[in-house]
Amino acid sequence: MEMQSARSLAATPFYAEQADECALFAQAHAARLPLLIKGPTGCGKTRLVEHMAARLGRPLITVSCHDDLSAADLVGRHLISGGDTRWCDGPLTRAVREGAICYLDEVVEARKDTTVVLHPLADDRRMLPLERTGELIPAAPGFMLVISYNPGYQNLLKGLKPSTRQRFVALGLAYPAPEVERGIVAAESGCTAETAARLVHLAEALRRLTEQDLEESASTRLLVMAARLAVAGMPLQRAAEAAIVDALTDDPETVAALHEVLAAVLGP
């Protein structure tokens, strides 16, 4: 978990807008509405939140959700210190008190009891009940709840209940259009326009594969990593092997198929 202070517009993290997602984010914040961002891994969900927090001048508290994350991890718990028991706020409670943007990344990975805690914050009440202390904390001005998940990972055991989903304004992100993605890769890595174009062309070819059993395809994040290796002096094909192809799967047959695509696009 990390907390990021509000930054000036000059230090706003780079984000290449795909459509109207920045306007939607800003309007949801102004209307005091929670936001659900869904999209594949590495498509820019987290960067969008960082970018908009800076633009809106709000502190950002980010929680990377995982299987062991409980409601107490978000809200807080009593701790023993020096023989005394004291209450320690969790990241969600801090965000509510401070008027920060609280971003729960990959929320469906957390334990089921966490989403119930969000309900009174994600409707007109905008309250956080602390059962263990008896407090009922109203959300401070500027507070916004943002959650994200990857629909490609959803299954019967990991999904948002309708009672949770329907409390949020939804924003869907996909991988950027080629011309936008080329600009992102070049800006984030410092590579040439030609290198960015070749990597995006490779990503397009890999994303068209349907017969391979891949949980995820080549993300923009992986393209940036490959470009950075190339800028550091690694041959482009080797950089793409290490950062893209070999990162996508461990299955030998699938790796071989992806390497064939790599060789066809970038050359032997």
SVG drawing of the C-alpha trace seen along z (x, -y; Angstrom):
<svg xmlns="http://www.w3.org/2000/svg" viewBox="-28 -23 52 50">
<polyline fill="none" stroke="black" stroke-width="0.4" points="0.0,0.0 1.3,-3.5 0.2,-7.0 1.0,-9.6 0.7,-13.3 -1.0,-15.7 1.4,-17.1 1.5,-20.1 0.3,-19.9 4.0,-20.3 4.7,-16.9 1.5,-15.2 2.3,-11.6 2.1,-11.2 -1.1,-9.7 -2.2,-9.5 -6.0,-9.8 -7.8,-7.3 -11.3,-8.9 -13.1,-10.8 -11.9,-8.9 -10.2,-11.9 -13.4,-14.0 -15.5,-11.1 -13.1,-10.7 -13.2,-14.5 -17.0,-14.6 -17.4,-11.6 -15.2,-13.3 -17.1,-16.5 -20.4,-14.7 -19.1,-12.7 -19.6,-9.4 -17.4,-6.3 -15.7,-4.9 -15.1,-1.4 -12.3,-1.1 -12.1,2.2 -9.6,3.4 -6.8,5.8 -3.5,5.8 -1.1,3.1 -3.6,1.0 -3.1,-2.1 -5.7,-1.9 -3.3,-2.8 -1.6,-5.5 -5.0,-7.1 -5.7,-7.2 -2.3,-8.7 -2.7,-11.2 -6.1,-12.3 -5.2,-12.6 -2.5,-15.0 -4.7,-17.0 -7.4,-17.2 -4.9,-18.2 -6.0,-15.3 -3.8,-13.0 -3.9,-9.4 -3.8,-6.3 -3.3,-3.1 -4.0,0.4 -2.9,3.4 -5.5,6.0 -4.6,9.7 -6.1,12.9 -5.3,12.2 -6.5,8.6 -9.3,8.3 -11.7,5.6 -9.6,4.9 -6.6,4.3 -8.6,1.6 -10.4,0.1 -7.9,0.5 -7.4,2.4 -6.4,2.1 -2.7,2.5 -0.9,3.1 1.9,0.6 3.8,0.2 1.2,2.2 -1.6,-0.1 -4.1,0.7 -4.6,-2.0 -6.6,-2.2 -4.6,-2.4 -6.5,-3.6 -6.2,-1.6 -5.7,-3.1 -9.4,-3.4 -10.1,-5.2 -7.2,-7.6 -8.6,-8.4 -12.1,-9.1 -10.8,-11.3 -8.4,-13.3 -10.5,-13.6 -8.1,-11.6 -8.7,-9.5 -8.6,-5.8 -7.7,-3.4 -8.3,0.3 -6.3,2.0 -7.7,5.4 -10.4,5.3 -11.7,8.8 -8.5,10.3 -9.4,9.3 -11.4,11.3 -15.1,11.1 -15.7,9.3 -13.9,6.2 -16.5,5.2 -19.2,5.0 -17.2,2.3 -17.3,0.2 -21.1,0.1 -21.9,-2.8 -19.1,-4.8 -20.2,-4.1 -23.8,-5.4 -25.4,-8.6 -24.4,-8.0 -20.7,-8.5 -20.0,-7.2 -17.6,-4.7 -18.8,-2.8 -16.1,-1.6 -17.7,1.1 -14.7,1.7 -14.6,-1.9 -18.3,-2.9 -17.4,-5.8 -19.4,-6.8 -17.0,-8.8 -18.4,-11.1 -16.2,-11.3 -14.3,-14.5 -14.6,-16.9 -12.6,-15.6 -12.8,-11.9 -13.3,-9.6 -13.4,-5.8 -11.9,-4.2 -11.7,-0.4 -10.3,1.5 -10.3,5.1 -9.5,7.2 -12.6,8.8 -10.4,11.4 -9.6,12.9 -13.2,13.0 -14.8,16.4 -17.6,17.6 -15.4,17.3 -13.9,13.9 -16.3,11.3 -18.1,8.2 -21.6,8.8 -24.3,6.7 -25.0,5.0 -21.4,3.7 -21.1,3.1 -24.2,1.0 -23.0,-1.5 -20.2,-2.6 -19.9,-4.6 -18.1,-2.3 -15.3,-3.1 -13.9,-0.5 -10.3,-0.8 -8.7,1.3 -5.3,1.2 -4.7,-2.1 -5.1,-2.6 -1.8,-1.9 -1.0,-5.6 -1.6,-6.4 0.3,-3.4 3.3,-4.3 3.4,-7.7 3.1,-6.1 6.0,-3.7 8.2,-6.4 7.4,-8.9 7.7,-6.3 11.0,-4.7 12.8,-7.4 13.1,-5.1 12.9,-6.2 9.6,-6.4 10.8,-3.5 11.4,-1.2 8.0,-2.2 6.3,-1.4 8.0,2.0 7.0,3.0 3.4,1.9 3.3,3.9 4.5,6.9 1.8,6.4 -0.9,6.2 0.3,9.5 0.4,11.2 -3.0,9.8 -4.6,11.4 -3.6,14.8 -6.7,16.7 -5.6,20.3 -3.0,19.9 -4.0,20.3 -2.9,17.0 -4.4,15.4 -3.2,12.0 -1.8,10.6 1.0,8.2 0.3,5.1 1.4,1.6 3.4,2.0 5.4,4.8 6.1,2.8 7.5,0.0 9.7,2.5 11.1,3.9 11.7,0.4 13.7,-0.5 15.9,2.5 16.5,1.5 17.3,-2.0 19.8,-0.5 21.6,1.2 19.9,4.6 19.1,5.8 15.4,5.2 14.4,8.8 16.2,10.0 14.5,7.2 11.1,8.2 11.8,11.9 12.7,11.1 10.1,8.4 7.2,9.6 7.2,13.1 8.8,15.0 6.9,12.9 3.5,14.0 3.7,17.8 5.7,20.7 4.1,23.3 6.8,24.5 4.5,24.9 3.0,21.5 6.4,19.9 7.5,21.5 4.5,20.2 5.0,16.7 8.7,16.8 7.6,17.6 5.4,14.5 8.3,12.5 10.7,13.6 8.2,12.9 7.6,9.4 11.0,8.2 13.2,10.5 15.6,13.3"/>
</svg>
